[in-house]
């Protein structure tokens, strides 16, 4: 399961996460996140999201508008990678 780091600030979510950490991937801006979001930028062509994934810098681009979609893009990328897509 892929979760955003902010989700883990909720007690119920943390109670599920703590005993099963190996079943989760955390995406966020924190240094301890499995997929680290470095920067989200809105351009005229859409969003650019700079991330670190498995120790490598990546830039994700999509014709989406609204910086709030940046974290969703990062989590979709992580899910696709984990599924081998």
Residue, then its C-alpha position, 0 to 999 in steps of 0.5 A: x500500500x502506498x501512503x502519503x506521509x501526512x496520512x501517518x499523522x492520524x492515530x488510526x492510520x499509524x496503528x495500521x502502519x506500525x505493525x506492517x511497515x514492510x507492506x507500505x511505501x511512504x511518499x512525501x517530502x520527509x527524508x525518510x520517505x521511500x519516494x521523496x518529493x523534492x519540488x512541485x512546479x506548475x508550468x504553462x504545459x502542466x506539472x513537473x514533479x521532482x522526486x528521488x526514487x531508489x536513490x535517483x533523481x527523476x522528473x515527472x511531467x503531466x498535463x495537469x493543472x493544480x499543484x495539489x495533483x503533484x503528490x498524486x503523480x508521485x504516488x501513481x509513479x511509485x505504484x507503477x514502478x512497484x507493479x513493474x509497469 
